[in-house]
Amino acid sequence: MRYVIIGSGVAGLAAIEAIRAMHPSPDERGAEIIMIGDDPHGYYSRPGLAYYLTGELHDKALFPRTADDYRRMNFRYVRGRVARIKRDERTLEMEGGTSITYDRLLIAVGAQAVPLEVPGANLEGVLKLDHMEDARRILNLARRGRTAVVVGGGITALELVEGLLARGVKVHYLLRGDRYWSNVLDEQESKIVEHRLQEEGVQLHHHAEVIEVLGKKDRVNGVRLLDGRTLKCNLVAYAIGIRPRVELAKQAGLAIDRGILINENMQTNDPDVYAAGDVAQVYDPITKRSVLDSLWGPARQQGYTAGLNMAGKKTAYIKSTPFNVTRLAGLTTTIIGTVGRGRDNDLIGIARGDSETWRHLPEAIVAQTGFDVNRLRLLVGENTLLGAIVMGDQKLSLPLEKIISGRVDISPIRERLLEANAKLGDIIADFWTKHQAVITGN
């Protein structure tokens, strides 16, 4: 049996781990594994690129696997790009003319940055952060005394802002709306992030949109905005969304929507072809919807599930509660479950500031203290917590993740949480301690 994986990211690597867990040796039932990748750096931590930009991580730290790790996984790596999938022949045509046959195929090619489609977007100095080569290009061009314009409203745009700041670049940050990341953060959370950016010297521009990148001698020297203003700059960095790389699947006649459509066993409409990671639009049996997910954790889980199914162990992928730890303007922020503009009829959003009990709760994901901002927002359902945002001190992150993902009944504390001056952190900390005592019998 020959398993072929297109893509060298976390989903592909997790699939190999799962296949090898089922078939430890290539000799057993002929379990041969081939990974095909077109990234010259192979597998590395994409989330770590932000910390590479700021100088907090050396590039070597982005490569967590050793040569011995890869030897134990026992697969063949082919550097190249697939030009065409011929499903009727179970063959991949490679750029350059060679071909590779498969018995089971996994497409895990990820997503790519949505391009900035304005005049001048091809000038030298227009930057994105898709992969390692992008990061190295940014570092090569980001020198002290330069000025950059950053476009985009989410986490990656903020990573570009912070990376450029760390390299001594003056930054103009353009936001299309009236505040930062308004579809996830509430008004106060957006203000916290924006205030911290301004303290670092970032110049914010609300209701601002680039309509043209201006150049001189094929290099960026400014941007023109929708309102007619121009800003002088040497660099333009953008992060305006990502788009699944569905071109191969489309050429192969596989079912696609925004991503490659797959069932809960990670299969496409061809039972011998699977998909996982950012490129996959997975059917969620709980919500009965097909959803895209661009987080590292789900990509790994999807890849592992795909590998198990490819190797013959039928396993359903159940989407876990979203749990994303990120950093917004230097402030550690955890986003759990449903946040932002929840559509549930029973959704109530409440937010509070600091809490002494919260600070001293022993079970923590990270024992971080000393933040000048500590903020907790809960999204309360009829009997459960549906989501939470924790900004600053992270001691409540892990308990809240367990309460939300476990759909723990919060009826005993619901009314207290909704009181006008409730100390949310104290109430949750006390509830969690008692809940743990009941579970452990102490």
C-alpha positions as CSV (number, residue, x, y, z in Angstrom):
1,M,0.0,0.0,0.0
2,R,1.4,3.4,-1.0
3,Y,0.3,6.5,0.9
4,V,1.1,9.8,-0.8
5,I,0.8,13.1,1.0
6,I,0.9,16.4,-0.9
7,G,2.0,19.2,1.5
8,S,4.8,19.3,4.2
9,G,2.9,21.2,6.9
10,V,1.6,20.0,10.2
11,A,-1.5,18.2,8.8
12,G,0.7,16.1,6.5
13,L,3.2,15.3,9.2
14,A,0.5,14.3,11.6
15,A,-1.0,12.0,9.0
16,I,2.4,10.2,8.7
17,E,2.5,9.7,12.4
18,A,-1.0,8.2,12.4
19,I,-0.2,5.8,9.5
20,R,3.0,4.7,11.2
21,A,1.1,4.2,14.4
22,M,-1.1,1.7,12.5
23,H,1.7,0.3,10.3
24,P,5.1,0.7,12.0
25,S,7.1,-0.8,9.2
26,P,7.0,-0.3,5.4
27,D,7.4,-4.1,5.2
28,E,4.1,-4.7,6.9
29,R,1.4,-4.8,4.2
30,G,3.8,-2.7,2.1
31,A,3.0,0.5,3.9
32,E,5.1,2.9,1.9
33,I,4.7,6.7,2.6
34,I,5.8,9.5,0.3
35,M,5.5,13.2,1.2
36,I,5.6,15.8,-1.6
37,G,6.4,19.4,-0.6
38,D,7.2,22.5,-2.6
39,D,8.4,24.6,0.4
40,P,12.2,24.7,0.3
41,H,12.3,24.6,4.1
42,G,10.1,21.5,4.5
43,Y,8.2,21.3,7.8
44,Y,8.5,24.2,10.3
45,S,6.4,26.1,12.8
46,R,4.3,28.6,10.8
47,P,2.9,30.2,14.0
48,G,6.5,30.7,15.2
49,L,7.2,33.1,12.2
50,A,5.8,36.0,14.2
51,Y,8.4,35.5,16.9
52,Y,11.1,35.1,14.4
53,L,10.2,38.5,13.0
54,T,10.4,40.2,16.4
55,G,13.8,38.5,17.1
56,E,12.4,36.4,20.0
57,L,13.1,33.1,18.2
58,H,16.1,32.1,16.2
59,D,15.2,30.5,12.8
60,K,16.6,27.2,14.1
61,A,13.9,27.1,16.8
62,L,11.2,27.0,14.1
63,F,12.3,23.4,13.2
64,P,11.2,21.2,16.1
65,R,11.9,17.9,14.3
66,T,15.3,16.3,14.1
67,A,16.8,14.1,11.4
68,D,16.3,11.1,13.8
69,D,12.6,12.0,14.2
70,Y,12.2,11.8,10.4
71,R,14.1,8.6,10.2
72,R,11.8,7.0,12.8
73,M,8.8,8.1,10.8
74,N,10.2,6.2,7.8
75,F,8.9,8.1,4.8
76,R,10.4,9.4,1.5
77,Y,10.4,13.1,0.9
78,V,10.0,14.4,-2.6
79,R,10.8,18.0,-3.2
80,G,8.6,19.3,-6.0
81,R,5.2,20.4,-7.1
82,V,2.3,18.4,-8.3
83,A,1.0,19.6,-11.6
84,R,-2.0,17.3,-12.0
85,I,-3.9,14.6,-10.2
86,K,-5.1,11.8,-12.5
87,R,-7.6,10.0,-10.3
88,D,-8.6,7.4,-12.9
89,E,-5.0,6.2,-13.0
90,R,-4.2,7.0,-9.3
91,T,-1.2,9.0,-10.6
92,L,0.3,12.4,-9.8
93,E,2.0,14.2,-12.6
94,M,4.9,16.3,-11.3
95,E,6.2,19.6,-12.7
96,G,9.2,18.5,-14.6
97,G,7.6,15.4,-16.2
98,T,7.9,12.6,-13.6
99,S,5.0,10.8,-12.1
100,I,4.1,9.2,-8.8
101,T,1.4,6.6,-8.2
102,Y,-0.7,6.3,-5.1
103,D,-3.2,3.9,-3.4
104,R,-4.4,6.5,-0.8
105,L,-3.8,10.2,-1.3
106,L,-3.9,13.1,1.2
107,I,-4.1,16.7,0.0
108,A,-2.8,18.9,2.7
109,V,-1.5,21.9,0.8
110,G,-2.8,24.6,3.2
111,A,-3.9,28.1,2.3
112,Q,-2.2,31.2,0.9
113,A,-2.5,34.9,1.6
114,V,-5.3,36.7,-0.3
115,P,-3.4,39.0,-2.6
116,L,-3.5,42.8,-2.4
117,E,-5.1,43.6,-5.7
118,V,-4.5,47.3,-6.2
119,P,-2.3,49.1,-8.8
120,G,1.4,48.9,-7.7
121,A,1.0,45.7,-5.6
122,N,3.8,44.1,-7.6
123,L,6.4,46.7,-6.6
124,E,9.5,45.8,-4.6
125,G,8.7,46.3,-0.9
126,V,5.1,44.9,-0.9
127,L,5.2,42.1,1.7
128,K,3.1,39.3,3.1
129,L,3.7,36.6,5.8
130,D,2.8,33.3,4.3
131,H,6.0,31.2,4.8
132,M,9.6,31.3,5.8
133,E,10.8,33.0,2.6
134,D,8.3,35.8,3.2
135,A,9.7,36.3,6.8
136,R,13.3,36.4,5.5
137,R,12.3,38.9,2.9
138,I,10.7,41.1,5.5
139,L,13.8,41.0,7.7
140,N,16.0,41.8,4.7
141,L,14.0,44.9,3.9
142,A,13.0,46.1,7.4
143,R,15.8,48.4,8.5
144,R,15.8,51.1,11.1
145,G,14.7,54.5,9.8
146,R,12.3,53.0,7.3
147,T,8.6,53.5,7.2
148,A,5.9,50.9,6.6
149,V,2.2,50.8,6.0
150,V,0.4,47.7,7.3
151,V,-3.0,46.7,6.0
152,G,-5.3,44.1,7.6
153,G,-7.5,43.7,10.6
154,G,-6.6,40.3,12.2
155,I,-3.8,38.5,14.1
156,T,-1.4,38.2,11.2
157,A,-1.6,42.0,10.4
158,L,-0.8,42.7,14.1
159,E,2.2,40.3,13.9
160,L,3.5,42.3,11.0
161,V,3.1,45.5,12.9
162,E,4.9,44.1,15.9
163,G,7.7,42.5,13.8
164,L,8.4,45.7,11.9
165,L,8.3,47.7,15.2
166,A,10.9,45.4,16.7
167,R,13.2,46.1,13.8
168,G,13.0,49.8,14.3
169,V,10.6,50.6,11.5
170,K,8.0,53.4,11.8
171,V,4.6,51.9,11.3
172,H,1.3,53.3,10.0
173,Y,-1.5,50.8,10.6
174,L,-4.6,51.0,8.4
175,L,-7.9,49.7,9.7
176,R,-10.9,49.7,7.3
177,G,-13.4,50.0,10.2
178,D,-13.7,52.1,13.3
179,R,-11.7,49.7,15.5
180,Y,-9.3,46.7,15.6
181,W,-10.7,43.1,14.9
182,S,-14.3,44.1,15.5
183,N,-15.7,40.7,14.5
184,V,-13.9,39.0,17.5
185,L,-13.1,41.7,20.1
186,D,-15.6,43.9,21.8
187,E,-15.1,47.7,21.8
188,Q,-13.1,47.8,25.1
189,E,-10.8,45.0,24.0
190,S,-10.1,46.7,20.7
191,K,-9.3,49.9,22.6
192,I,-6.9,48.1,24.9
193,V,-5.0,46.8,21.9
194,E,-5.0,50.1,20.0
195,H,-3.9,52.0,23.1
196,R,-0.9,49.7,23.5
197,L,0.0,50.1,19.9
198,Q,-0.1,53.8,20.1
199,E,2.1,53.7,23.2
200,E,4.7,51.8,21.1
201,G,4.6,54.6,18.5
202,V,2.3,53.0,15.9
203,Q,0.2,55.6,14.0
204,L,-3.4,54.2,13.6
205,H,-5.6,55.2,10.7
206,H,-9.3,54.2,11.0
207,H,-11.6,54.0,8.0
208,A,-8.6,53.8,5.8
209,E,-8.2,51.8,2.7
210,V,-5.3,51.5,0.2
211,I,-6.4,52.0,-3.4
212,E,-2.9,52.3,-4.9
213,V,0.7,51.5,-4.0
214,L,3.0,54.3,-5.3
215,G,6.4,53.6,-6.6
216,K,9.6,55.1,-7.8
217,K,12.1,53.0,-9.8
218,D,10.0,49.9,-9.2
219,R,10.2,50.4,-5.4
220,V,7.5,51.4,-3.0
221,N,7.6,55.0,-1.9
222,G,4.0,55.5,-0.7
223,V,0.3,54.6,-0.8
224,R,-2.8,56.4,-1.9
225,L,-5.9,56.0,0.3
226,L,-9.6,55.9,-0.6
227,D,-10.1,59.4,1.0
228,G,-7.5,60.9,-1.3
229,R,-4.6,61.1,1.2
230,T,-1.2,59.8,0.5
231,L,1.3,58.3,3.0
232,K,5.0,58.2,2.3
233,C,6.5,54.8,3.1
234,N,9.2,52.3,2.0
235,L,7.3,49.1,2.7
236,V,3.7,47.9,2.5
237,A,2.8,44.8,4.4
238,Y,-0.6,43.2,4.1
239,A,-2.6,40.4,5.7
240,I,-6.2,40.7,4.5
241,G,-7.2,37.0,4.8
242,I,-6.2,33.6,3.5
243,R,-7.6,31.4,0.7
244,P,-7.4,27.6,0.6
245,R,-5.2,26.3,-2.2
246,V,-7.9,24.3,-4.0
247,E,-6.5,24.5,-7.6
248,L,-5.3,20.9,-7.7
249,A,-8.5,19.6,-6.3
250,K,-10.5,21.6,-8.7
251,Q,-8.4,20.3,-11.6
252,A,-9.0,16.7,-10.4
253,G,-12.7,17.1,-10.3
254,L,-13.1,16.9,-6.5
255,A,-16.0,18.6,-4.8
256,I,-15.0,22.0,-3.5
257,D,-16.8,25.0,-1.9
258,R,-14.5,27.5,-0.2
259,G,-12.2,24.6,0.5
260,I,-12.1,20.9,-0.4
261,L,-15.3,19.3,0.8
262,I,-14.7,16.2,3.0
263,N,-16.8,14.0,5.3
264,E,-16.1,13.4,9.0
265,N,-13.6,10.6,7.9
266,M,-11.7,13.3,6.0
267,Q,-12.6,11.7,2.6
268,T,-13.4,13.7,-0.5
269,N,-16.0,12.6,-3.0
270,D,-13.3,10.1,-4.1
271,P,-13.0,7.6,-1.3
272,D,-9.2,7.1,-1.9
273,V,-8.5,10.9,-1.8
274,Y,-8.5,12.7,1.6
275,A,-7.9,16.3,2.6
276,A,-6.9,18.0,5.9
277,G,-5.7,21.3,7.3
278,D,-6.3,24.8,6.0
279,V,-7.4,23.5,2.5
280,A,-10.1,21.2,3.9
281,Q,-13.8,22.1,4.6
282,V,-14.7,19.5,7.1
283,Y,-18.2,18.3,7.8
284,D,-19.0,18.8,11.5
285,P,-21.6,16.2,12.6
286,I,-22.6,18.3,15.6
287,T,-23.5,21.5,13.7
288,K,-24.2,19.6,10.4
289,R,-22.2,22.2,8.5
290,S,-19.0,22.1,6.5
291,V,-16.5,24.5,8.1
292,L,-13.0,25.8,7.4
293,D,-10.5,26.1,10.2
294,S,-7.1,27.8,9.9
295,L,-5.7,27.1,13.4
296,W,-2.6,24.9,13.9
297,G,-4.2,22.6,16.5
298,P,-7.2,21.6,14.3
299,A,-4.9,21.1,11.3
300,R,-2.8,18.7,13.3
301,Q,-5.9,16.8,14.6
302,Q,-7.4,16.6,11.1
303,G,-4.1,15.3,9.6
304,Y,-3.9,12.6,12.3
305,T,-7.5,11.6,11.8
306,A,-7.0,11.5,8.0
307,G,-3.9,9.2,8.5
308,L,-5.9,6.8,10.7
309,N,-8.7,6.6,8.1
310,M,-6.2,6.2,5.2
311,A,-4.6,3.3,7.1
312,G,-7.9,1.5,7.6
313,K,-9.0,2.7,11.1
314,K,-12.3,4.4,10.6
315,T,-12.3,7.5,12.8
316,A,-14.6,10.5,12.8
317,Y,-13.1,14.0,13.2
318,I,-15.1,15.8,15.9
319,K,-14.3,19.5,15.8
320,S,-13.0,20.5,19.2
321,T,-13.8,23.7,21.1
322,P,-11.7,26.5,19.5
323,F,-8.8,27.4,21.8
324,N,-6.3,29.9,20.5
325,V,-3.6,31.6,22.5
326,T,-2.1,34.6,20.8
327,R,-0.5,37.9,21.5
328,L,-2.2,41.2,20.8
329,A,0.1,44.2,21.1
330,G,2.3,42.3,23.6
331,L,-0.7,41.2,25.6
332,T,-1.3,37.4,25.9
333,T,-4.8,36.7,24.8
334,T,-6.7,33.4,24.9
335,I,-9.9,33.0,22.8
336,I,-12.1,30.0,23.6
337,G,-15.2,28.8,22.0
338,T,-17.8,31.2,20.6
339,V,-16.7,34.8,20.7
340,G,-17.5,38.0,18.9
341,R,-20.9,38.3,17.4
342,G,-22.5,35.1,18.7
343,R,-25.7,34.2,16.9
344,D,-27.2,32.0,19.5
345,N,-30.5,33.4,20.9
346,D,-29.4,32.5,24.4
347,L,-26.0,34.3,24.2
348,I,-25.2,36.9,26.8
349,G,-21.9,38.7,26.8
350,I,-20.4,40.1,30.0
351,A,-16.9,41.5,30.8
352,R,-15.0,42.4,33.9
353,G,-11.6,43.5,35.0
354,D,-9.0,42.1,37.4
355,S,-9.6,39.6,40.2
356,E,-7.5,38.5,43.2
357,T,-8.8,35.0,43.2
358,W,-8.2,34.7,39.5
359,R,-4.6,35.7,40.1
360,H,-4.0,33.1,42.7
361,L,-5.8,30.1,41.1
362,P,-3.2,27.3,41.2
363,E,-4.2,25.5,38.0
364,A,-3.0,27.7,35.1
365,I,-2.0,27.3,31.5
366,V,0.7,29.8,32.0
367,A,1.6,31.3,35.4
368,Q,2.0,34.8,34.1
369,T,1.6,37.9,36.3
370,G,2.6,41.5,36.2
371,F,0.3,42.5,33.3
372,D,-1.0,46.0,33.4
373,V,-4.2,44.8,31.8
374,N,-6.3,41.8,33.0
375,R,-9.6,41.4,31.4
376,L,-12.1,38.5,31.2
377,R,-15.1,38.3,29.0
378,L,-17.6,35.4,29.2
379,L,-20.3,34.5,26.7
380,V,-23.1,32.8,28.8
381,G,-25.7,30.4,27.4
382,E,-28.7,29.0,29.2
383,N,-26.9,26.4,31.1
384,T,-23.3,26.5,29.9
385,L,-20.5,28.9,29.0
386,L,-20.3,29.2,25.2
387,G,-17.0,31.2,25.0
388,A,-14.5,33.4,26.7
389,I,-11.7,35.9,26.1
390,V,-8.9,36.2,28.7
391,M,-6.5,39.1,28.2
392,G,-3.4,39.4,30.3
393,D,-3.0,37.0,33.3
394,Q,-3.8,33.5,31.9
395,K,-4.6,31.6,35.1
396,L,-8.3,31.1,34.1
397,S,-7.6,30.0,30.6
398,L,-7.3,26.2,31.2
399,P,-10.2,26.0,33.6
400,L,-12.4,28.0,31.2
401,E,-11.4,25.8,28.3
402,K,-12.4,22.7,30.3
403,I,-15.7,24.3,31.4
404,I,-16.6,25.3,27.9
405,S,-15.5,22.2,26.0
406,G,-17.0,19.9,28.6
407,R,-20.3,21.8,28.5
408,V,-20.2,22.0,32.3
409,D,-23.5,23.0,33.8
410,I,-23.1,26.5,35.2
411,S,-26.7,26.8,36.5
412,P,-25.5,27.2,40.1
413,I,-23.5,30.4,39.3
414,R,-25.3,31.8,36.2
415,E,-27.4,34.4,38.1
416,R,-24.3,35.5,40.0
417,L,-22.3,35.9,36.8
418,L,-25.0,38.2,35.4
419,E,-25.1,40.6,38.4
420,A,-24.0,44.1,37.6
421,N,-20.9,44.2,39.7
422,A,-20.0,40.5,39.8
423,K,-16.4,39.6,40.2
424,L,-16.3,37.1,37.3
425,G,-12.8,35.8,38.0
426,D,-13.6,35.1,41.6
427,I,-16.9,33.3,40.8
428,I,-15.3,31.2,38.1
429,A,-12.2,30.4,40.2
430,D,-14.4,29.3,43.1
431,F,-16.7,27.3,40.9
432,W,-13.8,25.5,39.2
433,T,-12.2,24.6,42.6
434,K,-15.5,23.1,43.8
435,H,-16.1,21.4,40.5
436,Q,-12.7,19.7,40.7
437,A,-13.3,18.7,44.3
438,V,-16.5,16.9,43.3
439,I,-14.8,15.1,40.4
440,T,-11.8,14.0,42.4
441,G,-13.9,13.2,45.5
442,N,-11.8,15.6,47.7
